Amino acid sequence: MAYEDRLTADQHFDIALIGSGSGNSLPGPEFADKTIVYIDRGVGPDRVFGGTCLNLGCIPSKMFVHTADVAATPAGAARLGLAETLDAVDWPAIRERVFGRIDPITAGGLDYRENHPDNENLTLLRGTARLAGSAAVGAPAASATAPFVLQVALNDGGSRTVSAEQVVLAAGSRPAVPDIPGLRAAGPLTSDTIMRIDELPESLLILGSGVIAVEMAHIFGSLGVEVTLVARSGRLLRQLDEDVSATATDALAHRFHVEPNLHTTRVERTGAGIRLVGERAGGEVVLQAAELLVATGRTPNADLLGAAEAGLDVRADGTVATDEYLRVTSGGSVVPGLWALGDVTDGNQLKHVANHQLRCVKHNMLHPDEPRSAFTMPVPLGVFSDPQIACVGLTEAQAQDRAGDTGLDVRVGLQYYKDIAYGWAMGDPAGFAKIVVDEMGTILGAHIIGPEATTLIQPLIQAMSTGQRAQDVARTQYWIHPAMPELVENALLQLLD
C-alpha cells in the first residue's frame, strides 16, 4: 500500500510550504483550491513567525542604522564649521521604537495565517520539517515522484508526519558560529540576539569582517560602544571590489579598532567579560571586551531539512541546488514538484533576491508550461554602514579576467564625491563611484562607496537590467545640478569618447 493511502485526510496536502520569510507570500487566492500545510520553525531564540528580514535582519537593523547615522553626525560637523555633541543615548527607547513597530506586524501575520477566513485551506504547523521520503516510506525524497513525506518536530515538543504533492523549500538560514575552542561556551551574541539586548555594553568585540559585522560596528560604535573588529584577512568586506574594500577598511579603521589578519584560536568568558586569543605573524594577540558578537556569515538551513540525506543536490556552500526555474535537482536531474527559494538555495542571502524567487516559483507552479527563469537580472548589494556601499555586477578585477577570455577591452570611470558640487556642499566626503564597461559601453559592474550609495546606484542597476549602455544613461536624460546624482553622471561621462 502506498504511503499516502495510510495517511488520514488532514495529513496529506496539495502543497507543503516550509518557512515564513519570503515564502509567506506564496499562499493566496491563486491556490485557494489547494490544501496547504505551512510549516514554520520560526527564527531566533524565541522562534518568532515571519522570517529573518522582518524580525532579526534587514528591517530592524536598518532602523537601528538610521538612528546610528543621526548619532554619528557630530563626528563630521567640524568640517562644516559646526560644533555638535551627542548628549545621551536611551537604548531602551531606541530598541522600543524598532520592535514596537515590528513585533505587532509579526503577531498580526501569525494571527492572519492561523485564524483568518482567507486561510481556511491552510494548516499551520510550528516546527522543523525534515524530508523523510517520497512515494515509499523511508525512501529518499528524490528517488521517486510525489507525494513527498515530511517529518515535523513541533516546537511544543510533539511530532507530526505529513505528505504533499508539491513542496516549496523556503527555510532560510541562521547565524554561523565557527568551531573555535570556547566560543560556544562563552555564549556570544549573534545577529539573532544583539538587537534585543537589555543595555549597551561598554565595549564589543565583533568576530567577522563582512556586511553584518560592519553594519553592527556602525550601529553600536555610533551609540558610544567601544568596538573592535576582528578580521581573518587584511581587509574588511574583502568580497567587494578591491578599491571599495580598501577604502571601507581605511574609513572604518579611523572609527573603530580593527584587528586584521588575526586567526582566533580560543575564546573564554571571564568575570570581566570576553577574552579572545588570536595569532598573527607577529605572535599571539589577546583582546578583551564586555561582549562578543559573532558575525562570520550565515548557514543555509538545508541541513535542518535533511536535504543531503534525502538525496538532493547540495552545493559546497550548503545551499540546495536548483535549475534556473528553481526546481530542486538530484543527481543533476529535476525532482518534479520540489522547489526552493531564498537563503536555503541562494548564496547571495538577500531579501530582494528571495522575494523575486518567490514570484518565480509561484508563477512556475501555476504555469508549468511557461516557466520563468529566476536568474535574468544582475543582483545588487547594499552595505548600510558609514560609509555606505552599493554594488552590482562584476568587480574591476572580475571584468579584467573576463576580458582576457573574450578579448573585449574594459574601461573604468571613477568619480570622487569631493570633486562634484554637492560633494563640496557636504564637506568633501570620502568615497567614489566606479563604473566598469566594455568597449561597446555595456555596463559590466558598478560600485559606489559614500553617502546615499544605495540610492545613487539604482539607475545603473536599471541600465544593466534593461540593456542600456553607458552612453544611453549619460546622454538621454537631464541630471539635476547641483545634486548628488552627478556623481554617477560624471563617472559615466568619463567613459564616453
N, C-alpha and C positions, 0 to 999 in steps of 0.2 A: 504493500500500500504506500502511495506517495505521501511524503511528509505533510503536504498541505491538506490532505484528506483527514489527517489526525488532529488538525487544529480546529478549534471552535471558531465561529464566525468572527468574534471580536479579536481573534489572534492573527487573522490573515487580512492583508490590506492591499490596495492597488499600488500605493506609493509609501515608502518609508523615507523620511527626511531626517537627517542627523545633523544637528547644530542649529543654533538660533541667532547667528550673526547675519550675514547676507542671506543665508538660507531662509530666514524668516519671511522673505518676500516671495517665496515660492507658492505657498497656499493662497488661493484666491478664487474668484469666480470661474476662471478657466478650468479649474479642477473640481468644480462643485459636484460633478457626477462621479468623482473618485473618492474612495476611502483612503485616508491618510493617517499613518502613525508618525507622530512628530516626536523624535527622541532627542532630548537636550540634557547634556551633562551639566551645563552651567559653567560659568567662568569664575576664576578667583577662588579664594578660600571659602567664600560663602556660597559658591555655586549659583551665582545670580543668572537670571534669564536675560537674553538679548545680545550676547556676543561680546567680544573683547573691545571692539571700537567704541561702542556706546558706554560701556561700564568701566573699562580699565585702560583704554588705549587712546585712539585718535582724539575723541571729543573732549574727555576731561583733561587730557594733557595739554591740548591747545587752549583750553580755558585757563589753565594754570600758566601757560606760556604768555598769554596776553597780560596777565597780572604781573608776570616777571618783566615783560617789556616795559610796563609802566614804572615798576620799581627800579629798573635799571637806568632810567633817564638821567638821574643826577650824574652818573659817570661820564656822560657825554655833554653835559650842559656847559662846561667851562669853555669849550671851543666855540660856543655861540655867545660868549660874554655873559653867561648866567651863573648864578650860584644857587644850587638846589641841595636839599638834604632829604633823605628818606628817614622820617621821624619814628615810624613804628610799623611793625608787621603783625597783623592779627591773624595768625594762621587758622584758628578755628573758623573765623569769619570767611576767610579765603576758601577754605575747604567746603564750608556750608554753601557758599554761592555756587560752587561747582556741583556738588552732589545733591543739593536741594533742588536743582533743576533736573539732574539725570535720574535720580532714584525713582521719582514719580513716573517718569517715562518707562522705566524698566518694569515697575509694578503694573502700570497700565497695559503694557504689552503682554505680560503674562496673564493678566486677568482677561484680556481680549481673547487670547488663544484658548483659555480654559472655559470661558463662560459665555462668550458672545454667540448669538444665533448664527452668525456668519460661519462659524466653525463647527457646525453640527456634524460634518463629515470627518472631523479631525479628532484623533485621540492623542493627547499629550502625555508622554512619559518622561519623567525627570530622572535621568540616569545615564550610564555609559553603555553605548551599544558596541557590540563586537560581532563581526561577521563569523557565523558559525557553520554555514553550509549552504547548499543550494537545493536542488531537487531531491537529493538523498540526505538523510540525517547524517551529519558528521562529514559530509563530502566538502571539499574546498569550494568556496563560493564561485570561483572562476572556472570550475571544472564542468559546469553544466549551465543550462539556462535557468530562468526564473521558475519558481519563486526563490528568492534569497531568504535565508534564515538569519535572524539576529537574536543574540542573547543579550539581554539588557540587565545590567546590575543597577538596580534602582538606588537613588540617593538615600532613601529611607532604610536601606538595608535589605530589601526584598529583591526578587528577580522576576523576569518575565521573558518569555520566548515568543517572538512574532515572526511572521514571514510577509514578504511583499513581492509584487510583480516587478517593480522598479525601485531602486534605491538611489538616493542622492546623498553623497558624502560631502558635507559642508561643516566638518567638525573642527576646523580652525587649528590653532596652535597654542602653545603655552611657553612660559619663560624657560629658557635652558639654564641649568645650573651645572657648571663644569665639574668634573671629577677631580677636585683639588682637596688634599687632605685637610680635614677640619672644617671645610666650607659649609657643608650642610648642617653639621652640628652647631655651627655658630649662629644659625638662624638668621641669615641675611634677608634684607628686603629685596623684592623684585618689583618689576613694573606692575604686578598684580596688587601689591600691598603698599607701596611707598606713598601714593597719593592720599591714602586714608590714615596716615599716622596721626597720633594724638597731638604731638608737639614737634616743632622743628629741632633737629639735633644741632649741636654747636658745630659739628664737623661731620663730613660724609666722604667716605671712600667710594668711588664708583669703579667697579671692575668691568672694563669694556671700553670700546672706542668707536662704536657705531652710532647709529641715529638715536636710539633710545638713550644711550649714555650721554651724548652731548646735549640732547634736549633736557634731560633731567639735571645736568650740570647747570644749564642756563636757568632753569626754574629755581632750584634751591640756592645756587650761588647768588642770584639776584635778590633773594629774600634774606640774605645775610649769613647763610651757612658757608663755612669754610669747606670748599670742595677740592678733592684730589682725584684726577682721572688716571687710572692705571691701564696702560695700553701695552699689548704684546709687541706691537710693531712701532716703527719710528714715527708714524703719522696717525692722526685721527682721521676717521672716515676714509680709510685707505681704499675703499671700493669705488670712490668717486674719481673724477678727472684729477690727474696729479696736481695741476695748478690749484684747483679748488681745494683739494685735501691739504696741500701745503699752506695755503692762505688761511684756511679754517684752523689748522693746528697752531699757527703763529698767533692768530687772534685769540683763540681760547686759552693759549698758554699765558697771555697777558691778563686774563681774567681769573684763571684758576691755576692750581698746581697740576702740572701734567708730568707723569712719570712714564716716559716712553721706553720701549724695548725691555720691558720688565716681565719676566716669567714668574708668575705667582706659584710658590711651592707649598705654602701652607697658610691656614687662617685659623685664628682662635678668638673666642670671646673672653675678655678678661673683665675684671671689676671696673676698669676704666672705659670699656667699650670693645673695640675691634683691633686686633693686632694682625697685620698682614705681612708675610715674609716673602720676598721675591729675590730673583737672581738676574743680574745682567752682566755684561762683560767686565764691569768694574768691581764685581763682587756682590755680596749679599746686601739687600736693602730691606729695612724694616719701616713700615708705615703704621700709624695708629690714628684712629678717629673714633668718634662716638658711635657711628653706624656705618654699615656697609650695604651698598646697593649692587646687586649682580645684574649687569645689563650686557650679557655676552651673546645675545641672539635669542631666537625662539625655535622651539621644536615642533614640527608638524605632528598633529595628533593621529597620524596614520598608524602608529604603533598601538594606540589605545583601541583602534578599530580592528586590530588583528589583520591588517591588510596583507602583510607578507605571508603570514600563516595561512591565509585564505587563498594564496596562490596569485595574488595581484602583483603587478609590476611596481616595485618601489625603487625610486631613484636614489642615488648616493646621498642626496641631501635629506632623505627621509620622506619625500613627498610621493603621493600616489601618482603613477604615470597615466596620462590620458592621450587621446588623439586630439586633433585640432578642434573637434566638436565637443570636447570634454567627456568623451566616453572612455571609461576606465579600461585599461588593457591588461591582459595576462599572456605572458609569452609573446608579447608583441601584437596579439590579436585583440580586437574589441570584445568586451564582455557585454552582450546585449542587455539593456535595461539597467546598467550600472554607470552612474555619473559621479563626477567630483568637481568641486569648485572651491576657490578661496585658498587660504593658507595651507590646507591639507594637500593641495596639489600644485600650488604656485609658489616658487621660491621668492617672488617679489614681496609677498606678505603685505599687500597694500589693499586698503578698503575699496578704493575706486576700481581696482582690478577685480576684486571679489564681486562687487556689485555688477560689473559688466559681465562677468562669467555667469552670474545668476541669471541675467537676462538671456544669455545664450542658451543655457541649459533649459530654461523654461520654454523658449521657442523650439528648441530641438526635440523636447519631449512631446510638444503639441504638434510639431510639423516634421516628423522624422524623414520625410521625403525631400525636404527643403532645408537641410541643416545649415546653420551659420557657424563659421569659424570664430573662435574666441581670440585669435591671435592676428588681427589685421591692423592694429594700431600701435604706435610707439607708446611705451609706458613711462610716464613722468614720475619723479620722486621729489618730495619736499622735505627739508630738514628745518624745523622751526626752532632754531637756536638764535644766538646773536654772535656772528652774522647769520642771517637766514640764507638758505641754499635751495636751489631748484635745478633739476637736471632732467634731460630727456635724450634718448638716443645714445649714439656712440661717444665715448671719450675721444680726445685727440689721439691718444696712443692707439686705441682700437681702430680708429679710422685710418691711421697710417698703416697699421698692419693689414687692414683690408685692401688698402690701395696697392700694397705690394702684390696682392693676389689678382687684382682686377686691372691694374695698370692705370687707373684713374688718379689724377692729381688731387691732393687735399689742400684746401685753403682754410685759414683761420682768421676770423675777425675778432678783435679783442678791444673792448671799450671799458675804461675805468669810470666809476661813479664820479671821481674827483675832477674829471675832465668834461662833464656836462653841466649845463647851467643850474639844473636843480640839485646837482651834487654840491655846487658851491653854496646853494641855499641851505643845504643840510649840514654844512661844515666839513665838506670833503670826506665823506665816509669811505672806509676801506672797501674794496671789492670791485668786481668787474662782471661783464657779460662776455662769454666766449661762444662763438658760433662756428661750427665746423661744417664745411660744404665740400662737394666735389667740383670738378671743373665745369659741370653743367649748371651749377648753382643749387643743386639738390641739397637740402639741409640734412646732414647726417646726424648731428647732435647739437645740443645747446646746453650751456652750463652758466648759471648766474649765482654769484655769492655777494650778498649785500642786502640793503633794505628792500623789503617787498619783493624779494626774488620769486616767491611762489606765485605772485600775481603777474609780474612782468614777463614771465616765461610763457604764459598762455598763448599769445599769438604765434609763437614758434611751435608749440605743440599742435595748434590748429594747422599751421602750414605743413608740418610733417605728415599729419593725418590726411590732409586733403590734396597733397601733391604740389603745393605752391613752392616755387623756388625762392631763393633769397631775393632776387631782383623783383619778383612779384610782390613780396611782402613789403619791401622797402619803397617801391615807387608807385604803387597803385592805391595809396591812401595818404591822407594828411596825418601828420604826427603833431599833437598839440605841443606848442612851445610856450614857455619852457616847462616841460613836465618830465617826470621820471621815465616814461617810455622811450624818450630819446636815447636812453642807454642802449636799448635794443636797435633802434633805428641806426644809430651811429656805428654799431658793430656790423650791421648789415651793409651799410654803405662802404665799409672798408673792403667788402668782398666784391664790389662792382668795379669793372674796368671803365 
